[in-house]
């Protein structure tokens, strides 16, 4: 299993990025509109961590790993078969790939296909 994108949603993007930078030396870029205006930094071994503000008033803070998969539709179907509820069906983000979100055990889980 490989995390392709680690999404952190917080009301204090600047403080979270500053803390990660101070603790790990990570360098966060400018907001990326394609990723909900997340500020991103590279993860060791590939992938990104993205820190962004909530995109709507009902979105609360969350840390959501997106696991890299070869076939996102098959992976979503397998999660549903295992009892998950789809929170966001597969959606392509131009230049980034395709993501999906499901909820299982009260936890948000993400999938990502390049």
C-alpha positions as CSV (number, residue, x, y, z in Angstrom):
1,X,0.0,0.0,0.0
2,X,1.2,3.4,-0.9
3,X,-0.2,6.8,0.1
4,X,-0.4,9.0,-3.0
5,X,-2.0,12.0,-1.3
6,X,-2.4,12.8,2.4
7,X,-5.1,15.5,2.8
8,X,-5.4,17.6,5.9
9,X,-8.4,19.9,6.2
10,X,-8.0,22.6,8.9
11,X,-9.2,26.1,9.6
12,X,-5.6,27.2,10.2
13,X,-3.7,26.2,7.1
14,X,-0.8,28.5,7.7
15,X,-0.1,27.3,11.3
16,X,-0.3,23.6,10.2
17,X,2.1,24.2,7.3
18,X,4.5,26.1,9.5
19,X,4.5,23.4,12.2
20,X,5.2,20.7,9.7
21,X,7.9,22.8,8.0
22,X,9.6,23.4,11.4
23,X,9.3,19.8,12.5
24,X,10.3,18.1,9.2
25,X,11.8,20.7,6.9
26,X,8.9,20.2,4.5
27,X,8.5,23.0,2.0
28,X,4.9,23.9,1.1
29,X,4.0,25.5,-2.2
30,X,1.4,28.1,-3.0
31,X,-2.3,27.0,-3.0
32,X,-3.2,24.6,-5.8
33,X,-6.7,25.3,-7.2
34,X,-7.0,21.8,-8.6
35,X,-6.7,20.4,-5.0
36,X,-9.1,22.7,-3.3
37,X,-6.4,25.4,-2.8
38,X,-4.3,23.0,-0.8
39,X,-0.7,24.0,-0.1
40,X,1.3,20.9,-0.9
41,X,4.7,19.4,-0.1
42,X,6.4,16.3,-1.4
43,X,6.2,13.0,0.6
44,X,9.3,10.8,0.7
45,X,9.0,8.1,-1.9
46,X,6.5,10.1,-4.0
47,X,3.1,11.6,-3.5
48,X,2.0,14.7,-1.7
49,X,0.7,16.0,1.6
50,X,-1.9,18.8,1.1
51,X,-3.1,21.2,3.7
52,X,-6.3,23.1,2.9
53,X,-9.2,25.0,4.5
54,X,-12.7,23.5,4.5
55,X,-14.4,23.9,1.1
56,X,-17.9,24.5,2.6
57,X,-19.4,25.3,6.0
58,X,-20.3,21.7,6.8
59,X,-16.8,20.3,6.1
60,X,-15.0,19.7,9.4
61,X,-11.3,19.1,10.1
62,X,-10.1,15.7,8.8
63,X,-7.0,13.8,7.9
64,X,-7.6,11.6,4.9
65,X,-5.1,9.3,3.3
66,X,-5.6,8.5,-0.4
67,X,-4.2,5.1,-1.3
68,X,-2.8,4.6,-4.7
69,X,-4.7,2.1,-6.8
70,X,-4.5,0.8,-10.3
71,X,-8.3,0.7,-11.0
72,X,-10.3,3.2,-8.9
73,X,-13.7,1.9,-10.0
74,X,-12.8,-1.7,-9.0
75,X,-11.3,-0.4,-5.7
76,X,-14.5,1.6,-4.9
77,X,-16.7,-1.4,-5.7
78,X,-14.5,-3.6,-3.4
79,X,-14.9,-1.1,-0.6
80,X,-18.7,-0.9,-1.0
81,X,-18.8,-4.7,-1.0
82,X,-16.9,-4.6,2.3
83,X,-19.6,-2.3,3.8
84,X,-18.3,1.2,3.0
85,X,-20.4,4.1,2.0
86,X,-19.3,6.2,-1.0
87,X,-18.9,9.9,0.1
88,X,-17.5,11.0,-3.3
89,X,-17.6,8.9,-6.4
90,X,-14.5,8.8,-8.7
91,X,-13.8,12.2,-10.2
92,X,-10.9,13.2,-12.4
93,X,-8.8,16.3,-11.5
94,X,-7.0,17.4,-14.6
95,X,-3.3,17.1,-14.2
96,X,-3.6,15.1,-10.9
97,X,-5.5,11.9,-11.6
98,X,-8.8,10.5,-10.3
99,X,-9.9,10.3,-6.7
100,X,-12.8,8.9,-4.7
101,X,-13.7,9.0,-1.0
102,X,-15.6,6.4,1.1
103,X,-16.5,6.2,4.7
104,X,-16.1,3.0,6.7
105,X,-15.9,2.6,10.5
106,X,-16.6,6.3,10.9
107,X,-13.3,7.1,9.1
108,X,-12.9,8.9,5.7
109,X,-10.7,6.9,3.3
110,X,-9.5,8.1,-0.1
111,X,-8.4,6.3,-3.3
112,X,-6.3,7.8,-6.0
113,X,-5.5,6.6,-9.5
114,X,-2.9,8.3,-11.6
